[in-house]
């Protein structure tokens, strides 16, 4: 599954992505670094959606995950990759 849509809804998209997945499936969430804007003090709804999305992935018993930062012409960003384990 590849999640790259409106960021405030990322937590809901994660819930939907988990429904059809089986062990061995991979869920990718794009644009999770957001040029460093995911710091706790930020109140932007897009950033809050991304933060909650990554928190839900970290808390979920069926997922093992990591986040990777990327850098390029668009600045600093990254993605989270979650493996469905159960």
CORRASUL-V345745 format. One record per residue. N is the residue number from 0. PSI is psi in radians with two decimals (none if undefined). Layout:
BEGIN
n:N psi:PSI
n:N psi:PSI
END
This chain:
BEGIN
n:0 psi:2.47
n:1 psi:2.06
n:2 psi:1.99
n:3 psi:1.25
n:4 psi:-2.74
n:5 psi:2.17
n:6 psi:-0.60
n:7 psi:-0.43
n:8 psi:0.03
n:9 psi:-0.72
n:10 psi:-0.70
n:11 psi:-0.66
n:12 psi:-0.64
n:13 psi:-0.78
n:14 psi:-0.78
n:15 psi:-0.67
n:16 psi:-0.54
n:17 psi:-0.40
n:18 psi:-0.89
n:19 psi:-0.05
n:20 psi:2.71
n:21 psi:2.91
n:22 psi:2.33
n:23 psi:-0.27
n:24 psi:2.72
n:25 psi:2.36
n:26 psi:2.19
n:27 psi:2.25
n:28 psi:2.07
n:29 psi:2.73
n:30 psi:0.89
n:31 psi:-0.20
n:32 psi:-0.66
n:33 psi:0.80
n:34 psi:0.56
n:35 psi:0.05
n:36 psi:-0.05
n:37 psi:0.18
n:38 psi:2.58
n:39 psi:-0.51
n:40 psi:-0.24
n:41 psi:2.36
n:42 psi:0.06
n:43 psi:2.25
n:44 psi:-0.55
n:45 psi:-0.75
n:46 psi:-0.73
n:47 psi:-0.65
n:48 psi:-0.74
n:49 psi:-0.75
n:50 psi:-0.81
n:51 psi:-0.67
n:52 psi:-0.87
n:53 psi:-0.59
n:54 psi:-0.76
n:55 psi:-0.68
n:56 psi:-0.79
n:57 psi:-0.60
n:58 psi:-0.31
n:59 psi:2.23
n:60 psi:-0.32
n:61 psi:-0.03
n:62 psi:2.46
n:63 psi:2.30
n:64 psi:2.93
n:65 psi:2.71
n:66 psi:2.44
n:67 psi:2.29
n:68 psi:2.45
n:69 psi:2.77
n:70 psi:2.46
n:71 psi:-2.70
n:72 psi:-0.46
n:73 psi:0.09
n:74 psi:-2.73
n:75 psi:2.27
n:76 psi:-2.79
n:77 psi:-3.08
n:78 psi:2.76
n:79 psi:2.43
n:80 psi:2.13
n:81 psi:2.24
n:82 psi:2.25
n:83 psi:2.07
n:84 psi:-0.22
n:85 psi:none
END
